[in-house]
C-alpha cells in the first residue's frame, strides 16, 4: 500500500520560510514524478512543484518560481518543498503527490498524501 505522509506545515509570518516533507513508502518510486499541490480557502487544488524521481528534472508553477524549491533524498524516500519569502496568498493545505511518468503532472496524480496546512499571516 502506497503511503505519502506530509509534515512541516504551520503558521509563519509573511516573508518567512517553511520546509515541507513528504515521506513515501509502499513501493519503488524510481519511475514516479513526485509533486506538491495546494488548495487555498475557497479555491481549487492547484499545482505547485514537481520533481522526477529518477532524472531530477524540476517543474514549478509561475506563482512560486524563484521562491520555492523541490528536492529529494533518495536514501530516505523523502521529497521536500522549501518555501521562502512566503506570502499570505500561499496559505493553503499542501498535498504531496506521486504520479507515474510526467504526462499530466500538473493536473493529476496516482497517489495523494493527507495534506498539511500552511498559514501565512500578513
PyMOL commands that set and color helices and strands:
alter all, ss='L'
color gray80, all
select helices_A, chain A and resi 74-76+88-90
alter helices_A, ss='H'
color red, helices_A
select strands_A, chain A and resi 3-7+10-13+18-25+32-39+46-52+58-60+68-73+78-83+92-100+111-112+116-121
alter strands_A, ss='S'
color yellow, strands_A
deselect
rebuild
show_as cartoon
